[in-house]
Amino acid sequence: MKKSIVMLISLLFITAISALLLQNLNDTQSYITSQNYKINKVQLMALVKNAQKEASAVIKKYPDDLPDLENVPLDIEGNEILFTLKEYDRKNVNLLKEKNSKKYKNIEDLFFDNNIGDFDNFRYFFSSGQTVKNNKQLDNIIDNFVKETYNKNIQNIRNQLGFLDTKDKLYELYLYVKNLGDFVNAYYVLDKEGKVKYFELGFK
């Protein structure tokens, strides 16, 4: 019974996103007769925003029953869309500023469980009390750690390290949208009410 509910939620979610994105494209095409670089970027951003809104609505409606949706592909009138929605399960590196080792023991265990040495060296980057607020800061710390220790194994757990407080349930939404050679990557962290707690967007 529970598996059937999970499958139904997944199908409803995918159907809702497809319908919403298709409607968005139809609305756009009604007043755009020629594509150019700027218009395509605006359309890509609109697709991302609509997908985020639909994901937020589903999370709010099913906060405890939402299945992981990993790399679900959609093709909406030539727009390639790939999205992943799953529960946020990252270790908060900002806890490494704490003097109480019990508060960051789960991060230390993660290093040891994955045979990554130099945990104390990694902690050193937080000794100044710096607070990590985005992925770019965290990536810089990891890059510097690799340069100083010559230990690349930390890359194996990069997606398990974060910087947000996880006392309340959170969700990660990854979106990849491609159209006419342009593509956009978007990353959201949403709370159980579907509200955006963190957001990144990048065009290439």
Summary of the structure (lengths in Angstrom):
residues: 204
radius of gyration: 19.8
end to end distance: 43.1
largest distance: 61.6
contacts: 585
relative contact order: 0.17
helix: 49%
strand: 24%
